[in-house]
Amino acid sequence: MWRVLKRGGYACVVIGNTRLCGVEILNAQVFVEQMLSLGFELHQVILREIPSKILPKTRDQKTGKFAKVTEADFIAYPHEFILVLRKL
C-alpha cells in the first residue's frame, strides 16, 4: 500500500480478530501497530457486528468437508474492524 498510495491517500482494510486454542489473537490491533510503524496514521476505526458468521468445528469423516452447523459450533467472528488509514 505504501508504494502505490500517494501522500495523503487513504487505505481501508477489513480485518477480524481470531481465537486459536482458546487464546484471542488481536489481529486488528497488531495490524494497526505495523501500519503506524510504516508511516501511516490511523484515521478511523469502524466496528461492524457480524451476527451470523458461524464456523463449523467438525468435518465429515469421509469427504473432509465441514459437517452441518450444530449447536457445538461457534460464531467465528462476532465483529470485524474496518480500519481507515492515511499515508503521511
Phi and psi in radians as a Rosetta constraint file:
Dihedral C 1 N 2 CA 2 C 2 CIRCULARHARMONIC -1.026 0.35
Dihedral N 2 CA 2 C 2 N 3 CIRCULARHARMONIC -0.725 0.35
Dihedral C 2 N 3 CA 3 C 3 CIRCULARHARMONIC -1.184 0.35
Dihedral N 3 CA 3 C 3 N 4 CIRCULARHARMONIC -0.658 0.35
Dihedral C 3 N 4 CA 4 C 4 CIRCULARHARMONIC -1.671 0.35
Dihedral N 4 CA 4 C 4 N 5 CIRCULARHARMONIC -0.342 0.35
Dihedral C 4 N 5 CA 5 C 5 CIRCULARHARMONIC -1.421 0.35
Dihedral N 5 CA 5 C 5 N 6 CIRCULARHARMONIC 2.451 0.35
Dihedral C 5 N 6 CA 6 C 6 CIRCULARHARMONIC -1.361 0.35
Dihedral N 6 CA 6 C 6 N 7 CIRCULARHARMONIC 2.757 0.35
Dihedral C 6 N 7 CA 7 C 7 CIRCULARHARMONIC -0.990 0.35
Dihedral N 7 CA 7 C 7 N 8 CIRCULARHARMONIC 2.295 0.35
Dihedral C 7 N 8 CA 8 C 8 CIRCULARHARMONIC 1.525 0.35
Dihedral N 8 CA 8 C 8 N 9 CIRCULARHARMONIC -0.073 0.35
Dihedral C 8 N 9 CA 9 C 9 CIRCULARHARMONIC -1.301 0.35
Dihedral N 9 CA 9 C 9 N 10 CIRCULARHARMONIC 2.736 0.35
Dihedral C 9 N 10 CA 10 C 10 CIRCULARHARMONIC -1.930 0.35
Dihedral N 10 CA 10 C 10 N 11 CIRCULARHARMONIC 2.592 0.35
Dihedral C 10 N 11 CA 11 C 11 CIRCULARHARMONIC -2.292 0.35
Dihedral N 11 CA 11 C 11 N 12 CIRCULARHARMONIC 2.434 0.35
Dihedral C 11 N 12 CA 12 C 12 CIRCULARHARMONIC -2.045 0.35
Dihedral N 12 CA 12 C 12 N 13 CIRCULARHARMONIC 2.353 0.35
Dihedral C 12 N 13 CA 13 C 13 CIRCULARHARMONIC -2.298 0.35
Dihedral N 13 CA 13 C 13 N 14 CIRCULARHARMONIC 2.327 0.35
Dihedral C 13 N 14 CA 14 C 14 CIRCULARHARMONIC -1.829 0.35
Dihedral N 14 CA 14 C 14 N 15 CIRCULARHARMONIC 2.168 0.35
Dihedral C 14 N 15 CA 15 C 15 CIRCULARHARMONIC -2.588 0.35
Dihedral N 15 CA 15 C 15 N 16 CIRCULARHARMONIC 2.568 0.35
Dihedral C 15 N 16 CA 16 C 16 CIRCULARHARMONIC -2.190 0.35
Dihedral N 16 CA 16 C 16 N 17 CIRCULARHARMONIC 2.691 0.35
Dihedral C 16 N 17 CA 17 C 17 CIRCULARHARMONIC -1.353 0.35
Dihedral N 17 CA 17 C 17 N 18 CIRCULARHARMONIC 2.753 0.35
Dihedral C 17 N 18 CA 18 C 18 CIRCULARHARMONIC -2.260 0.35
Dihedral N 18 CA 18 C 18 N 19 CIRCULARHARMONIC 3.015 0.35
Dihedral C 18 N 19 CA 19 C 19 CIRCULARHARMONIC -2.262 0.35
Dihedral N 19 CA 19 C 19 N 20 CIRCULARHARMONIC 2.272 0.35
Dihedral C 19 N 20 CA 20 C 20 CIRCULARHARMONIC -2.291 0.35
Dihedral N 20 CA 20 C 20 N 21 CIRCULARHARMONIC 2.105 0.35
Dihedral C 20 N 21 CA 21 C 21 CIRCULARHARMONIC 0.926 0.35
Dihedral N 21 CA 21 C 21 N 22 CIRCULARHARMONIC 0.685 0.35
Dihedral C 21 N 22 CA 22 C 22 CIRCULARHARMONIC 1.422 0.35
Dihedral N 22 CA 22 C 22 N 23 CIRCULARHARMONIC 0.033 0.35
Dihedral C 22 N 23 CA 23 C 23 CIRCULARHARMONIC -1.877 0.35
Dihedral N 23 CA 23 C 23 N 24 CIRCULARHARMONIC 2.209 0.35
Dihedral C 23 N 24 CA 24 C 24 CIRCULARHARMONIC -1.354 0.35
Dihedral N 24 CA 24 C 24 N 25 CIRCULARHARMONIC 2.247 0.35
Dihedral C 24 N 25 CA 25 C 25 CIRCULARHARMONIC -1.762 0.35
Dihedral N 25 CA 25 C 25 N 26 CIRCULARHARMONIC 2.067 0.35
Dihedral C 25 N 26 CA 26 C 26 CIRCULARHARMONIC -1.531 0.35
Dihedral N 26 CA 26 C 26 N 27 CIRCULARHARMONIC 1.229 0.35
Dihedral C 26 N 27 CA 27 C 27 CIRCULARHARMONIC -1.001 0.35
Dihedral N 27 CA 27 C 27 N 28 CIRCULARHARMONIC -0.761 0.35
Dihedral C 27 N 28 CA 28 C 28 CIRCULARHARMONIC -1.097 0.35
Dihedral N 28 CA 28 C 28 N 29 CIRCULARHARMONIC -0.779 0.35
Dihedral C 28 N 29 CA 29 C 29 CIRCULARHARMONIC -1.133 0.35
Dihedral N 29 CA 29 C 29 N 30 CIRCULARHARMONIC -0.757 0.35
Dihedral C 29 N 30 CA 30 C 30 CIRCULARHARMONIC -1.130 0.35
Dihedral N 30 CA 30 C 30 N 31 CIRCULARHARMONIC -0.720 0.35
Dihedral C 30 N 31 CA 31 C 31 CIRCULARHARMONIC -1.079 0.35
Dihedral N 31 CA 31 C 31 N 32 CIRCULARHARMONIC -0.785 0.35
Dihedral C 31 N 32 CA 32 C 32 CIRCULARHARMONIC -1.065 0.35
Dihedral N 32 CA 32 C 32 N 33 CIRCULARHARMONIC -0.765 0.35
Dihedral C 32 N 33 CA 33 C 33 CIRCULARHARMONIC -1.030 0.35
Dihedral N 33 CA 33 C 33 N 34 CIRCULARHARMONIC -0.720 0.35
Dihedral C 33 N 34 CA 34 C 34 CIRCULARHARMONIC -1.142 0.35
Dihedral N 34 CA 34 C 34 N 35 CIRCULARHARMONIC -0.747 0.35
Dihedral C 34 N 35 CA 35 C 35 CIRCULARHARMONIC -1.156 0.35
Dihedral N 35 CA 35 C 35 N 36 CIRCULARHARMONIC -0.659 0.35
Dihedral C 35 N 36 CA 36 C 36 CIRCULARHARMONIC -1.097 0.35
Dihedral N 36 CA 36 C 36 N 37 CIRCULARHARMONIC -0.693 0.35
Dihedral C 36 N 37 CA 37 C 37 CIRCULARHARMONIC -1.196 0.35
Dihedral N 37 CA 37 C 37 N 38 CIRCULARHARMONIC -0.359 0.35
Dihedral C 37 N 38 CA 38 C 38 CIRCULARHARMONIC -1.553 0.35
Dihedral N 38 CA 38 C 38 N 39 CIRCULARHARMONIC -0.135 0.35
Dihedral C 38 N 39 CA 39 C 39 CIRCULARHARMONIC 1.899 0.35
Dihedral N 39 CA 39 C 39 N 40 CIRCULARHARMONIC 0.234 0.35
Dihedral C 39 N 40 CA 40 C 40 CIRCULARHARMONIC -1.621 0.35
Dihedral N 40 CA 40 C 40 N 41 CIRCULARHARMONIC 2.787 0.35
Dihedral C 40 N 41 CA 41 C 41 CIRCULARHARMONIC -2.052 0.35
Dihedral N 41 CA 41 C 41 N 42 CIRCULARHARMONIC 2.584 0.35
Dihedral C 41 N 42 CA 42 C 42 CIRCULARHARMONIC -1.450 0.35
Dihedral N 42 CA 42 C 42 N 43 CIRCULARHARMONIC 2.023 0.35
Dihedral C 42 N 43 CA 43 C 43 CIRCULARHARMONIC -1.560 0.35
Dihedral N 43 CA 43 C 43 N 44 CIRCULARHARMONIC -0.752 0.35
Dihedral C 43 N 44 CA 44 C 44 CIRCULARHARMONIC -2.796 0.35
Dihedral N 44 CA 44 C 44 N 45 CIRCULARHARMONIC 2.577 0.35
Dihedral C 44 N 45 CA 45 C 45 CIRCULARHARMONIC -2.142 0.35
Dihedral N 45 CA 45 C 45 N 46 CIRCULARHARMONIC 2.176 0.35
Dihedral C 45 N 46 CA 46 C 46 CIRCULARHARMONIC -1.980 0.35
Dihedral N 46 CA 46 C 46 N 47 CIRCULARHARMONIC 2.165 0.35
Dihedral C 46 N 47 CA 47 C 47 CIRCULARHARMONIC -1.647 0.35
Dihedral N 47 CA 47 C 47 N 48 CIRCULARHARMONIC 2.155 0.35
Dihedral C 47 N 48 CA 48 C 48 CIRCULARHARMONIC -2.043 0.35
Dihedral N 48 CA 48 C 48 N 49 CIRCULARHARMONIC 2.154 0.35
Dihedral C 48 N 49 CA 49 C 49 CIRCULARHARMONIC -1.336 0.35
Dihedral N 49 CA 49 C 49 N 50 CIRCULARHARMONIC 2.434 0.35
Dihedral C 49 N 50 CA 50 C 50 CIRCULARHARMONIC -2.217 0.35
Dihedral N 50 CA 50 C 50 N 51 CIRCULARHARMONIC 1.599 0.35
Dihedral C 50 N 51 CA 51 C 51 CIRCULARHARMONIC -1.320 0.35
Dihedral N 51 CA 51 C 51 N 52 CIRCULARHARMONIC -0.246 0.35
Dihedral C 51 N 52 CA 52 C 52 CIRCULARHARMONIC -2.148 0.35
Dihedral N 52 CA 52 C 52 N 53 CIRCULARHARMONIC 0.189 0.35
Dihedral C 52 N 53 CA 53 C 53 CIRCULARHARMONIC -1.489 0.35
Dihedral N 53 CA 53 C 53 N 54 CIRCULARHARMONIC 1.736 0.35
Dihedral C 53 N 54 CA 54 C 54 CIRCULARHARMONIC -1.879 0.35
Dihedral N 54 CA 54 C 54 N 55 CIRCULARHARMONIC 2.367 0.35
Dihedral C 54 N 55 CA 55 C 55 CIRCULARHARMONIC -1.873 0.35
Dihedral N 55 CA 55 C 55 N 56 CIRCULARHARMONIC 2.006 0.35
Dihedral C 55 N 56 CA 56 C 56 CIRCULARHARMONIC -1.136 0.35
Dihedral N 56 CA 56 C 56 N 57 CIRCULARHARMONIC 2.481 0.35
Dihedral C 56 N 57 CA 57 C 57 CIRCULARHARMONIC -1.580 0.35
Dihedral N 57 CA 57 C 57 N 58 CIRCULARHARMONIC -0.416 0.35
Dihedral C 57 N 58 CA 58 C 58 CIRCULARHARMONIC -2.014 0.35
Dihedral N 58 CA 58 C 58 N 59 CIRCULARHARMONIC 2.633 0.35
Dihedral C 58 N 59 CA 59 C 59 CIRCULARHARMONIC -1.977 0.35
Dihedral N 59 CA 59 C 59 N 60 CIRCULARHARMONIC 2.659 0.35
Dihedral C 59 N 60 CA 60 C 60 CIRCULARHARMONIC -1.174 0.35
Dihedral N 60 CA 60 C 60 N 61 CIRCULARHARMONIC 2.283 0.35
Dihedral C 60 N 61 CA 61 C 61 CIRCULARHARMONIC -1.059 0.35
Dihedral N 61 CA 61 C 61 N 62 CIRCULARHARMONIC -0.629 0.35
Dihedral C 61 N 62 CA 62 C 62 CIRCULARHARMONIC -1.441 0.35
Dihedral N 62 CA 62 C 62 N 63 CIRCULARHARMONIC -0.799 0.35
Dihedral C 62 N 63 CA 63 C 63 CIRCULARHARMONIC -1.672 0.35
Dihedral N 63 CA 63 C 63 N 64 CIRCULARHARMONIC -0.392 0.35
Dihedral C 63 N 64 CA 64 C 64 CIRCULARHARMONIC 1.427 0.35
Dihedral N 64 CA 64 C 64 N 65 CIRCULARHARMONIC -0.080 0.35
Dihedral C 64 N 65 CA 65 C 65 CIRCULARHARMONIC -1.366 0.35
Dihedral N 65 CA 65 C 65 N 66 CIRCULARHARMONIC 2.715 0.35
Dihedral C 65 N 66 CA 66 C 66 CIRCULARHARMONIC -1.103 0.35
Dihedral N 66 CA 66 C 66 N 67 CIRCULARHARMONIC 2.411 0.35
Dihedral C 66 N 67 CA 67 C 67 CIRCULARHARMONIC -1.327 0.35
Dihedral N 67 CA 67 C 67 N 68 CIRCULARHARMONIC 3.040 0.35
Dihedral C 67 N 68 CA 68 C 68 CIRCULARHARMONIC -1.068 0.35
Dihedral N 68 CA 68 C 68 N 69 CIRCULARHARMONIC 2.611 0.35
Dihedral C 68 N 69 CA 69 C 69 CIRCULARHARMONIC -1.174 0.35
Dihedral N 69 CA 69 C 69 N 70 CIRCULARHARMONIC 2.324 0.35
Dihedral C 69 N 70 CA 70 C 70 CIRCULARHARMONIC -2.216 0.35
Dihedral N 70 CA 70 C 70 N 71 CIRCULARHARMONIC 3.134 0.35
Dihedral C 70 N 71 CA 71 C 71 CIRCULARHARMONIC -1.165 0.35
Dihedral N 71 CA 71 C 71 N 72 CIRCULARHARMONIC -0.350 0.35
Dihedral C 71 N 72 CA 72 C 72 CIRCULARHARMONIC -1.305 0.35
Dihedral N 72 CA 72 C 72 N 73 CIRCULARHARMONIC -0.279 0.35
Dihedral C 72 N 73 CA 73 C 73 CIRCULARHARMONIC -1.312 0.35
Dihedral N 73 CA 73 C 73 N 74 CIRCULARHARMONIC 2.960 0.35
Dihedral C 73 N 74 CA 74 C 74 CIRCULARHARMONIC -2.390 0.35
Dihedral N 74 CA 74 C 74 N 75 CIRCULARHARMONIC 2.810 0.35
Dihedral C 74 N 75 CA 75 C 75 CIRCULARHARMONIC -1.276 0.35
Dihedral N 75 CA 75 C 75 N 76 CIRCULARHARMONIC 2.082 0.35
Dihedral C 75 N 76 CA 76 C 76 CIRCULARHARMONIC -1.226 0.35
Dihedral N 76 CA 76 C 76 N 77 CIRCULARHARMONIC -0.837 0.35
Dihedral C 76 N 77 CA 77 C 77 CIRCULARHARMONIC -2.350 0.35
Dihedral N 77 CA 77 C 77 N 78 CIRCULARHARMONIC 1.656 0.35
Dihedral C 77 N 78 CA 78 C 78 CIRCULARHARMONIC -1.181 0.35
Dihedral N 78 CA 78 C 78 N 79 CIRCULARHARMONIC -0.376 0.35
Dihedral C 78 N 79 CA 79 C 79 CIRCULARHARMONIC -2.722 0.35
Dihedral N 79 CA 79 C 79 N 80 CIRCULARHARMONIC 2.817 0.35
Dihedral C 79 N 80 CA 80 C 80 CIRCULARHARMONIC -2.311 0.35
Dihedral N 80 CA 80 C 80 N 81 CIRCULARHARMONIC 2.853 0.35
Dihedral C 80 N 81 CA 81 C 81 CIRCULARHARMONIC -1.962 0.35
Dihedral N 81 CA 81 C 81 N 82 CIRCULARHARMONIC 2.318 0.35
Dihedral C 81 N 82 CA 82 C 82 CIRCULARHARMONIC -1.814 0.35
Dihedral N 82 CA 82 C 82 N 83 CIRCULARHARMONIC 1.942 0.35
Dihedral C 82 N 83 CA 83 C 83 CIRCULARHARMONIC -1.741 0.35
Dihedral N 83 CA 83 C 83 N 84 CIRCULARHARMONIC 2.193 0.35
Dihedral C 83 N 84 CA 84 C 84 CIRCULARHARMONIC -1.904 0.35
Dihedral N 84 CA 84 C 84 N 85 CIRCULARHARMONIC 2.035 0.35
Dihedral C 84 N 85 CA 85 C 85 CIRCULARHARMONIC -2.055 0.35
Dihedral N 85 CA 85 C 85 N 86 CIRCULARHARMONIC 2.630 0.35
Dihedral C 85 N 86 CA 86 C 86 CIRCULARHARMONIC -2.201 0.35
Dihedral N 86 CA 86 C 86 N 87 CIRCULARHARMONIC 2.335 0.35
Dihedral C 86 N 87 CA 87 C 87 CIRCULARHARMONIC -1.380 0.35
Dihedral N 87 CA 87 C 87 N 88 CIRCULARHARMONIC 2.211 0.35
